[in-house]
Amino acid sequence: MMQINKHFPAERHTVLANGLRVHLVPRPDFHQMAANLTVDFGGRDDTFQWQQQTIHQPLGVAHFLEHRMFGQPDYDAFQKLSELGADANAFTSQSRTSYYFTSLANNLAALNELLHFTQTAYFPEDAVKREAQIIAQEADMYQDNVDARLYRMLLGQLYPGDLLSEEIVGTHASLSQITGDMLQTAFEAFYQPANMDIFITGAFDVEAALATIEQSTAGQRGAHSAAKVVTPKLAEPLTTPKIVTLPTNRTKVALGRRWRTPETLPTGRAGLKEMIGVSLALDLVFGELSPQYMEWYDTGIIGDDFSVEFEWERGFAFITVATDTPEPETVITEIKAVLDRFADAFAQLQDEFDLVKKDAMGRAVNRFNFMEEDAVSFEGKLFDASTVMDEYSILEEIDVAFVQSVLVQNPLLEISSIIVHPNLGLI
């Protein structure tokens, strides 16, 4: 096996006195750097315990906060980062909010700004109202996207009544309820150094970057505990196919299955290894080189857009399969049959496992060339601050026996599905 780590300087992981977790991954042969500050607070975290209270907030607060953090008392942080030579952006997932930038090497001024504006709350009500209108337009865009609606409806079947089935940006109704005081509460509850990770990769001076972090607003803030998220109790998935009509040219189908229960879902390196192992199994069983895929494709029941995804975040993991198809009921039956015997299907194809594994290792190596992707994919606490180097090491050690044992020990739960028929009159 290739000892890829010998080609790069050692990574450095440390925790400041106030709890801020620092991850420095130098790549001195590159000409760029990327930095990502991640907060362990996402779209699903609407209910939490803080200051001896249980607080419930409207849908969309985490994403709203992401937008408003760039608005500082006397300047726009996004514009300032641009002036400092950094290309900045941010995103909110179900379980985290990330602010990141890429720039030329050793841009400590941009790093310092990233560590400042994400620590400074400023939520005047007039600005909050304007922002609500902007985000409402974003929500409308998602409503106009058939694939986005299909995905959310599938999660509504898979996790009925859970916020996973709602758009992270919120709705017109929920956005109209959000106030500056609510944003302030969420900021104070979650935007604490001990609830954050700062990840830097690329070309930068490690000691200078660490000194910048320590002397920054984030590094100098006091140590305070973050709120505790109230984990929702999951209802059973809905197993009767949901049939809807949407403005699309072709019939679509999507299927989903939960992976494990929240209580048994591993974290840390063990969780990352299991996630990678199951992903490899899905690639083998449903990939373009599998006999099953070729049969479906040749008979025309799936299209070029056929996709299989495995998502894993704090508190949940699930498999989704989606495709355009002229025979939705047949596709549901066929895919369900394969998932029902997932471990056996993998075992029958195990002689091809090394090909799938080598392909995954090649993709991991390629990620070393893309600073931004490396930074934004960093999951922080979820996988014990694992980096792409750790992913590559895990890929090296994973074998057929490990994947088979994971599949056998974790039979898949009930399937949920959505069928979308076209309504050409709405296009």
C-alpha positions as CSV (number, residue, x, y, z in Angstrom):
1,M,0.0,0.0,0.0
2,M,1.1,3.6,-0.7
3,Q,2.3,5.4,2.4
4,I,0.8,8.7,1.3
5,N,1.3,10.5,4.6
6,K,5.1,10.5,4.1
7,H,4.6,13.0,1.3
8,F,3.0,15.7,3.6
9,P,4.0,17.4,6.8
10,A,2.3,16.2,10.0
11,E,-1.1,17.5,10.8
12,R,-1.6,19.4,14.0
13,H,-4.7,19.2,16.2
14,T,-5.0,21.2,19.4
15,V,-7.7,22.7,21.7
16,L,-7.3,26.3,23.1
17,A,-8.1,27.1,26.7
18,N,-11.6,28.3,25.8
19,G,-12.4,25.1,24.0
20,L,-11.9,26.1,20.4
21,R,-10.7,23.1,18.4
22,V,-7.9,23.9,16.0
23,H,-6.9,21.6,13.0
24,L,-3.9,22.6,10.9
25,V,-3.3,20.5,7.8
26,P,-0.3,22.1,5.9
27,R,0.3,21.4,2.2
28,P,3.3,23.6,1.5
29,D,3.7,22.7,-2.1
30,F,0.5,24.3,-3.0
31,H,-0.1,28.0,-3.8
32,Q,-3.4,28.4,-2.0
33,M,-4.9,27.9,1.4
34,A,-8.4,27.2,2.6
35,A,-10.0,27.8,6.0
36,N,-13.3,26.6,7.4
37,L,-14.9,27.6,10.7
38,T,-17.6,25.1,11.6
39,V,-20.3,25.5,14.3
40,D,-22.0,22.4,15.7
41,F,-25.4,23.9,15.1
42,G,-27.7,23.1,12.1
43,G,-31.1,23.3,10.6
44,R,-32.5,20.4,12.7
45,D,-31.5,21.9,16.0
46,D,-34.7,23.9,16.6
47,T,-35.2,22.7,20.2
48,F,-32.5,22.9,22.9
49,Q,-31.9,23.3,26.6
50,W,-30.0,26.4,27.7
51,Q,-29.8,28.4,30.9
52,Q,-32.2,26.0,32.6
53,Q,-34.9,26.4,29.9
54,T,-36.1,24.3,27.0
55,I,-36.2,26.7,24.0
56,H,-38.0,26.0,20.7
57,Q,-37.3,28.2,17.7
58,P,-38.9,28.5,14.3
59,L,-37.7,26.5,11.3
60,G,-34.7,28.2,9.6
61,V,-32.9,30.0,12.4
62,A,-29.6,28.3,11.9
63,H,-29.5,29.2,8.2
64,F,-30.8,32.7,8.9
65,L,-28.0,33.2,11.4
66,E,-25.5,32.1,8.8
67,H,-26.7,34.9,6.5
68,R,-26.8,37.6,9.2
69,M,-23.3,36.8,10.7
70,F,-21.7,38.5,7.7
71,G,-23.5,41.8,8.5
72,Q,-21.3,43.5,11.1
73,P,-22.0,46.8,12.9
74,D,-20.1,49.0,10.4
75,Y,-19.1,46.7,7.5
76,D,-19.9,43.7,5.5
77,A,-17.6,40.7,6.3
78,F,-18.2,39.1,2.9
79,Q,-17.0,42.3,1.1
80,K,-14.0,42.7,3.5
81,L,-12.9,39.1,2.9
82,S,-13.0,39.8,-0.8
83,E,-10.9,42.9,-0.3
84,L,-8.4,40.8,1.6
85,G,-8.1,38.5,-1.4
86,A,-10.3,35.7,-0.1
87,D,-13.2,33.9,-1.9
88,A,-15.7,33.3,0.9
89,N,-18.9,31.5,1.3
90,A,-21.0,29.6,3.9
91,F,-23.5,26.8,4.2
92,T,-25.9,25.3,6.7
93,S,-26.6,21.5,6.9
94,Q,-28.9,19.7,9.2
95,S,-26.3,19.6,12.0
96,R,-23.6,22.2,11.3
97,T,-23.0,25.7,10.0
98,S,-19.7,26.4,8.1
99,Y,-18.0,29.6,7.1
100,Y,-15.0,29.2,4.8
101,F,-12.7,30.9,2.3
102,T,-10.0,30.1,-0.2
103,S,-7.2,32.4,-1.0
104,L,-3.5,32.6,-2.0
105,A,-1.0,31.2,0.4
106,N,-0.6,32.4,4.0
107,N,-3.5,34.8,4.1
108,L,-3.5,35.4,7.8
109,A,-5.5,38.7,7.5
110,A,-8.4,36.8,6.0
111,L,-8.1,34.1,8.6
112,N,-8.2,36.7,11.4
113,E,-11.4,38.2,9.8
114,L,-13.0,34.7,9.6
115,L,-12.3,34.3,13.3
116,H,-13.7,37.8,14.1
117,F,-17.0,38.1,12.3
118,T,-18.2,34.6,13.3
119,Q,-17.9,35.7,16.9
120,T,-19.7,39.0,16.7
121,A,-23.5,39.2,17.0
122,Y,-25.3,42.1,15.4
123,F,-29.0,41.6,14.6
124,P,-30.9,45.0,14.2
125,E,-34.6,44.3,13.6
126,D,-34.7,46.3,10.3
127,A,-31.8,44.2,8.9
128,V,-33.5,41.0,10.1
129,K,-36.7,41.9,8.3
130,R,-34.8,42.6,5.1
131,E,-32.9,39.3,5.4
132,A,-36.2,37.4,5.9
133,Q,-37.4,38.7,2.5
134,I,-34.2,37.6,0.8
135,I,-34.3,34.1,2.3
136,A,-37.9,33.8,1.4
137,Q,-36.9,34.2,-2.2
138,E,-34.3,31.4,-1.7
139,A,-37.1,29.2,-0.2
140,D,-39.2,29.8,-3.4
141,M,-36.3,28.7,-5.5
142,Y,-36.2,25.3,-3.7
143,Q,-40.0,25.0,-4.2
144,D,-39.5,25.5,-7.9
145,N,-36.8,22.7,-8.0
146,V,-38.6,19.4,-8.6
147,D,-35.6,17.3,-7.5
148,A,-35.3,19.3,-4.2
149,R,-39.0,18.8,-3.5
150,L,-38.7,15.1,-4.3
151,Y,-35.9,14.7,-1.9
152,R,-37.7,16.5,0.9
153,M,-40.9,14.5,0.3
154,L,-38.9,11.3,0.5
155,L,-37.4,12.3,3.8
156,G,-41.0,13.1,4.9
157,Q,-41.8,9.5,4.3
158,L,-38.6,8.2,5.8
159,Y,-38.7,10.5,8.9
160,P,-42.4,11.6,9.3
161,G,-42.8,14.7,11.4
162,D,-39.1,15.4,11.6
163,L,-37.4,18.6,10.5
164,L,-35.3,16.5,8.1
165,S,-38.3,16.7,5.8
166,E,-38.2,20.5,5.8
167,E,-36.0,22.9,3.8
168,I,-33.2,24.2,6.0
169,V,-33.9,27.7,4.8
170,G,-37.3,27.7,6.4
171,T,-40.7,28.7,5.0
172,H,-42.4,32.0,4.5
173,A,-44.4,31.4,7.7
174,S,-41.4,30.5,9.8
175,L,-39.2,33.2,8.4
176,S,-41.8,35.8,9.4
177,Q,-41.5,34.7,13.0
178,I,-37.8,35.0,13.4
179,T,-36.6,38.1,15.3
180,G,-33.3,39.6,16.2
181,D,-33.8,38.3,19.8
182,M,-34.2,34.8,18.6
183,L,-31.0,35.0,16.5
184,Q,-29.2,36.5,19.6
185,T,-30.4,33.5,21.7
186,A,-29.2,31.0,19.1
187,F,-25.9,32.8,18.8
188,E,-25.3,32.8,22.5
189,A,-26.4,29.2,22.9
190,F,-24.3,27.7,20.1
191,Y,-21.7,30.1,18.8
192,Q,-19.3,29.4,21.6
193,P,-15.6,28.5,21.0
194,A,-16.1,25.1,22.6
195,N,-18.7,24.4,20.0
196,M,-16.5,25.3,17.1
197,D,-13.7,23.8,14.9
198,I,-11.3,25.9,12.8
199,F,-9.8,23.8,10.0
200,I,-7.0,25.1,7.8
201,T,-5.2,23.4,4.9
202,G,-2.9,24.4,2.0
203,A,0.1,26.6,2.0
204,F,0.4,28.6,5.3
205,D,2.9,29.1,8.1
206,V,1.7,26.7,10.9
207,E,3.2,28.7,13.8
208,A,2.0,32.0,12.4
209,A,-1.5,30.6,11.8
210,L,-1.7,29.2,15.3
211,A,-0.6,32.5,16.8
212,T,-3.2,34.3,14.7
213,I,-5.9,32.0,16.0
214,E,-4.8,32.3,19.6
215,Q,-4.8,36.2,19.4
216,S,-8.1,36.4,17.4
217,T,-11.5,37.2,18.7
218,A,-12.4,33.5,18.6
219,G,-9.2,32.6,20.5
220,Q,-9.7,35.3,23.1
221,R,-13.3,34.8,24.0
222,G,-14.2,33.3,27.3
223,A,-15.0,29.6,27.8
224,H,-18.7,28.9,28.0
225,S,-20.7,25.7,27.5
226,A,-23.0,25.5,24.5
227,A,-26.7,24.5,24.6
228,K,-27.7,20.9,24.6
229,V,-29.8,19.9,21.5
230,V,-33.0,18.1,22.3
231,T,-32.9,15.0,20.0
232,P,-36.3,14.4,18.5
233,K,-37.9,11.0,18.9
234,L,-38.3,9.4,15.5
235,A,-41.6,8.0,14.3
236,E,-41.7,4.9,12.2
237,P,-41.1,5.4,8.5
238,L,-44.1,5.4,6.1
239,T,-43.9,2.4,3.8
240,T,-46.8,2.9,1.5
241,P,-45.5,4.6,-1.7
242,K,-46.5,8.3,-1.9
243,I,-47.7,9.3,-5.4
244,V,-47.6,12.9,-6.4
245,T,-47.8,15.1,-9.5
246,L,-45.2,17.8,-10.2
247,P,-44.1,19.9,-13.1
248,T,-41.6,17.5,-14.7
249,N,-41.1,16.0,-18.1
250,R,-40.6,12.4,-16.9
251,T,-41.8,10.1,-14.2
252,K,-39.4,10.0,-11.2
253,V,-39.0,7.6,-8.3
254,A,-37.0,7.9,-5.1
255,L,-36.5,5.4,-2.4
256,G,-35.0,5.7,1.1
257,R,-33.9,3.5,4.0
258,R,-32.6,4.4,7.4
259,W,-29.2,3.1,8.4
260,R,-29.2,2.0,12.1
261,T,-31.0,3.9,14.8
262,P,-29.8,7.1,16.3
263,E,-28.9,5.3,19.6
264,T,-26.7,2.8,17.8
265,L,-25.1,5.0,15.2
266,P,-21.3,5.0,15.9
267,T,-19.2,8.2,15.8
268,G,-15.5,8.9,15.7
269,R,-13.2,6.9,13.6
270,A,-15.4,3.8,14.0
271,G,-18.3,5.8,12.5
272,L,-16.2,7.0,9.6
273,K,-15.0,3.5,8.9
274,E,-18.5,2.2,8.8
275,M,-19.7,5.0,6.6
276,I,-16.9,4.3,4.1
277,G,-17.5,0.6,4.2
278,V,-21.2,0.9,3.5
279,S,-20.5,3.4,0.7
280,L,-18.1,0.9,-0.9
281,A,-20.8,-1.8,-0.7
282,L,-23.3,0.6,-2.4
283,D,-20.8,1.4,-5.1
284,L,-20.3,-2.3,-5.7
285,V,-23.9,-3.4,-5.7
286,F,-25.4,-0.4,-7.5
287,G,-22.5,1.0,-9.4
288,E,-22.4,1.2,-13.2
289,L,-20.2,-1.9,-13.5
290,S,-22.6,-4.1,-11.5
291,P,-24.6,-6.7,-13.4
292,Q,-27.8,-5.4,-11.7
293,Y,-27.2,-1.9,-12.8
294,M,-26.5,-3.0,-16.4
295,E,-29.6,-5.1,-16.5
296,W,-31.8,-2.2,-15.3
297,Y,-30.1,0.2,-17.7
298,D,-30.3,-2.1,-20.7
299,T,-34.0,-2.7,-20.2
300,G,-34.6,1.0,-19.9
301,I,-36.2,1.1,-16.4
302,I,-33.5,3.4,-15.1
303,G,-31.9,6.4,-16.8
304,D,-28.5,8.2,-16.9
305,D,-29.5,10.2,-13.8
306,F,-29.7,7.0,-11.6
307,S,-28.1,7.9,-8.3
308,V,-27.4,6.2,-4.9
309,E,-26.4,8.3,-2.0
310,F,-25.4,7.5,1.6
311,E,-25.8,10.5,4.0
312,W,-24.5,10.5,7.6
313,E,-24.7,13.4,10.0
314,R,-25.1,13.8,13.7
315,G,-28.0,11.6,14.8
316,F,-29.0,10.1,11.5
317,A,-27.9,8.2,8.5
318,F,-29.8,6.9,5.4
319,I,-29.6,5.6,1.9
320,T,-31.4,7.1,-1.0
321,V,-31.9,5.9,-4.6
322,A,-33.4,8.1,-7.3
323,T,-33.9,7.9,-11.0
324,D,-36.2,8.9,-13.9
325,T,-38.1,5.8,-15.0
326,P,-41.1,4.8,-17.2
327,E,-41.8,1.9,-14.7
328,P,-41.8,3.3,-11.2
329,E,-43.5,0.4,-9.5
330,T,-41.0,-2.1,-11.1
331,V,-38.1,0.0,-10.0
332,I,-39.3,0.1,-6.4
333,T,-39.8,-3.6,-6.4
334,E,-36.4,-4.3,-7.9
335,I,-34.4,-2.0,-5.7
336,K,-36.3,-3.1,-2.6
337,A,-35.4,-6.7,-3.4
338,V,-31.7,-5.8,-3.7
339,L,-31.7,-3.8,-0.5
340,D,-33.5,-6.6,1.3
341,R,-30.6,-8.9,0.5
342,F,-27.9,-6.3,0.6
343,A,-25.3,-8.4,2.4
344,D,-25.9,-11.4,0.0
345,A,-25.7,-9.1,-3.0
346,F,-22.4,-7.7,-1.8
347,A,-21.0,-11.2,-1.1
348,Q,-21.8,-12.3,-4.6
349,L,-19.8,-9.5,-6.0
350,Q,-16.9,-9.5,-3.5
351,D,-14.3,-10.6,-6.1
352,E,-14.8,-7.1,-7.6
353,F,-14.3,-5.3,-4.3
354,D,-10.7,-4.3,-4.9
355,L,-11.7,-2.4,-8.1
356,V,-14.3,-0.4,-6.2
357,K,-11.8,0.2,-3.3
358,K,-9.0,1.4,-5.6
359,D,-11.4,3.7,-7.4
360,A,-12.4,5.2,-4.0
361,M,-8.7,5.6,-3.0
362,G,-8.0,7.4,-6.3
363,R,-10.8,9.8,-5.6
364,A,-9.4,10.4,-2.1
365,V,-5.9,11.1,-3.5
366,N,-7.5,13.5,-6.0
367,R,-9.1,15.4,-3.1
368,F,-5.6,16.4,-1.9
369,N,-5.5,18.7,-4.9
370,F,-8.7,20.6,-4.0
371,M,-8.2,22.8,-0.9
372,E,-11.8,24.0,-0.7
373,E,-13.4,20.5,-1.0
374,D,-11.0,19.3,1.7
375,A,-12.0,22.1,4.0
376,V,-15.8,22.1,3.6
377,S,-16.0,18.3,3.9
378,F,-14.4,18.4,7.4
379,E,-16.9,17.1,9.8
380,G,-15.3,18.2,13.1
381,K,-16.5,16.3,16.2
382,L,-18.7,13.8,14.3
383,F,-15.7,11.7,13.2
384,D,-13.2,12.9,15.8
385,A,-11.6,15.5,13.5
386,S,-10.8,13.0,10.8
387,T,-9.2,14.4,7.7
388,V,-8.9,13.1,4.1
389,M,-5.6,11.6,5.3
390,D,-7.6,9.5,7.8
391,E,-10.1,8.6,5.2
392,Y,-7.3,7.3,2.9
393,S,-5.8,5.3,5.8
394,I,-9.2,3.8,6.5
395,L,-9.7,2.9,2.9
396,E,-6.3,1.1,3.0
397,E,-7.3,-1.1,5.9
398,I,-10.9,-1.9,4.9
399,D,-11.4,-5.3,3.5
400,V,-14.3,-7.5,2.3
401,A,-14.6,-9.2,5.7
402,F,-15.2,-5.9,7.5
403,V,-17.8,-4.7,5.1
404,Q,-19.6,-8.0,5.1
405,S,-19.7,-8.0,8.9
406,V,-21.2,-4.5,9.0
407,L,-23.9,-5.4,6.5
408,V,-24.8,-8.7,8.2
409,Q,-25.0,-7.1,11.7
410,N,-27.1,-4.1,10.5
411,P,-30.0,-5.3,8.4
412,L,-31.8,-2.4,6.7
413,L,-35.0,-1.1,8.1
414,E,-38.3,-0.5,6.2
415,I,-38.2,1.2,2.8
416,S,-40.0,4.5,2.0
417,S,-40.7,5.6,-1.6
418,I,-42.0,8.5,-3.7
419,I,-43.4,8.3,-7.2
420,V,-43.6,11.6,-9.1
421,H,-45.8,11.7,-12.3
422,P,-45.4,14.6,-14.7
423,N,-47.9,17.3,-14.9
424,L,-46.9,18.9,-18.2
425,G,-49.5,21.6,-17.8
426,L,-47.5,23.1,-14.9
427,I,-44.2,23.3,-16.7
